[in-house]
Amino acid sequence: MKVKVNKDLCIGCGACQALVEDVFEIQDDGLAGVKVDKVPEDLEEDVKDAIDGCPTQAISDED
Ligand code: SF4
């Protein structure tokens, strides 16, 4: 599974990072970014929750 954050939509709320800190991080621009090329299998469910929980639908599943 691969994910991407659309920085034009992200508002930097930090929810994704709080949920899956091994995958998402708030970067120097104040917006979320993805730290990994591929989501580890054991984190996929948490990442799906982050996708569903993002208030601006900024996270997309790239698979
Ligand atoms: S949950 Fe969505 S809006 Fe909030 S920081 Fe993550 S990508 Fe950005």
Residues whose N, C-alpha, C, O or C-beta is under 5 A from the ligand:
A	BS01	SF4	V5 C10 I11 G12 C13 G14 A15 C16 A32 C54 P55 T56 A58 I59
